[in-house]
Amino acid sequence: MTDQLRFDGRVVVITGAGNGLGRSYALFFGARGAKVLVNDLGGGRHGDGRSSEAANTVVNEIRALGGTAAANFDSVEEGGSIVAAALDQFGTVDILINNAGILRDSSFHKMSQEDWQRILRVHLHGSFAVTHAAWPVLRAKGYGRVLFTSSGAGIYGNFGQANYSAAKLGLYGLANTLAIEGRSKGIHVNTIAPIAGSRLTETILSPEQVAALKPEYVTPLVAWLCHHSCTETGGLFEVGAGYCAKLRWERTRGHVFAGGGGLTPEDVVDHWAAITDFSEAEHPSRIEDTFAQVLGASANERST
């Protein structure tokens, strides 16, 4: 049986940690020996207002359990201030969990520019800002664990969430690149798509479903991905209600057209079945896997 995973001496920054998933993470890491910076703006689920109550409450809960924690009330849009607070309180950063988020759902034809921009500013730019501020610290120490929070809406799409979906899939792209850039510096970067009862899901799930999808069911995977002994990086995971699964891209074998320079739309139609046939699917994991196919087709074209 695996020994208990500990985080003694590690400094964890968690955004949006005043409620829901973030609160669950903060309590767990605090109980397992980490020093926790509990960041929460204290606003509503639409991004309005602010309050220190949520973050302070979680800090007090951690301290009551014998843990070490400090509160921060900055917006993730000013990510440098959040990281600076962690450095002032604890001297370093080891783990960053990008969790903060808001919702502004609307069908695309009714979506305002503000609805679009606000979601991207909080989710995508906010995660960028906090991570960009922490990145030099992690690089300098040759160690780090960074987690991004995507969503099934980003992976698959969801009616009324064009803004949210775009931001959430953008986070996965950001995480993939940072996993590549961070690998040689001991920085591991992963992405989760959690399903949990929270302020962000109570509008689309029944009260019974919200109650059943406890945030605490997501926390164990988060803890493992953030542990020093975990070597996973560049992964995408769906998690919720005791379910954990890793996702990957799947691609058909496709069709290579001889004499590609003369390719017509009618040629595409004639070979559509092969282009869309997943019966012998491949699983690309690097951009080089795409280049290999395209350059192979190009070499085939030059030889004809």
Secondary structure, 3 states (H helix, E strand, C coil): CCCCCCCCCCEEEECCCCCHHHHHHHHHHHHCCCEEEEECCCCCCCCCCCCCHHHHHHHHHHHHCCCEEEEECCCHHHHHHHHHHHHHHHCCCCEEECCCCCCCCECHHHCCHHHHHHHHHHHHHHHHHHHHHHHHHHHHHCCEEEEEECCHHHHHCCCCEHHHHHHHHHHHHHHHHHHHHHHHHCEEEEEEEECCCCCCCCCCCCHHHHHHCCHHHCHHHHHHHCCCCCCCCCCEEEEECCEEEEECCCECCCCCCCCHHHCCHHHHHHCHHHHCCCCCCECCCCHHHHHHHHHHHHHHHHHC
